[in-house]
Amino acid sequence: MEDSGEPLIVPSRPIGSLVSRQMIDIAPGSTLRQVVAKLVDNDVGVIVVHDGTDAKGILSERDILDWVHDRVDLDTVSVDEVMQPDIISVDPEMSATDAGRVMIDRGVRHLMVNGPDGGVVSIRAVLRSMLS
């Protein structure tokens, strides 16, 4: 297929429609081993650190692998020490295209989506929505 040089225009759904309804969270102070168990048990790649009132951080399987590579003890290192405290959140009405741009610009693979039906959306979900 030859590239015409024209930009590809892809319809973009609201990011809120791509939210994983299965947002998994864990309490501050939990160990990395507890995080890994929750990720595996729930078949997800990201977990939100939540104190019962507010989201305090986010931690992905990739973050954990970085720490494992540095040979930390999964039973003694707490999630507070390794989570990403700067949560990037977006409104559910934001287009998937714009959310993808935020992810690229900020160098992240997951966004928190605000609102009562909010949760976490992955770059994989954004890409899948653009290709379907």
Residue, then its C-alpha position, 0 to 999 in steps of 0.5 A: m500500500e502506498d502512502s499518499g502523504e495525507p494524514l490518517i483521520v481516525p474517529s475518536r471516542p471519549i476516553g471515558s468509554l475506554v475506562s477499565r471498569q476493573m480498577i484495582d487499588i491497594a493501600p499505602g504501606s503495602t509491600l511490592r509482593q502484595v502489589v504483584a499478587k493483586l496484579v496477577d490475581n486480577d490480570v491487570g497491569v496497573i494498580v492505584v495506591h488509594d488511602g480510602t479517600d484519595a488516589k495517592g499514586i499509581l504503579s505499573e508492572r513495568d515500574i515493579l520490573d525496574w525495582v526487581h531489576d535493582r534487586v529490591d526485597l519484595d517483602t520489605v519495600s513498600v508501595d509508597e517508596v516506588m509508586q508514581p505520585d504524580i497521577i495524570s488524570v483526564d476528564p471522561e469527555m476527552s477524546a481518545t486521540d487527545a488522551g493518547r497525545v497526553m500519554i505520549d507527551r508525558g511519557v506514561r502508559h496509563l491515565m486516571v479518568n475522573g468522575p463517578d465512572g472513572g478508573v484507569v485507561s491504558i495506552r493499549a485501550v486507546l490504540r485499540s479504539m483507534l484501530s477498531 
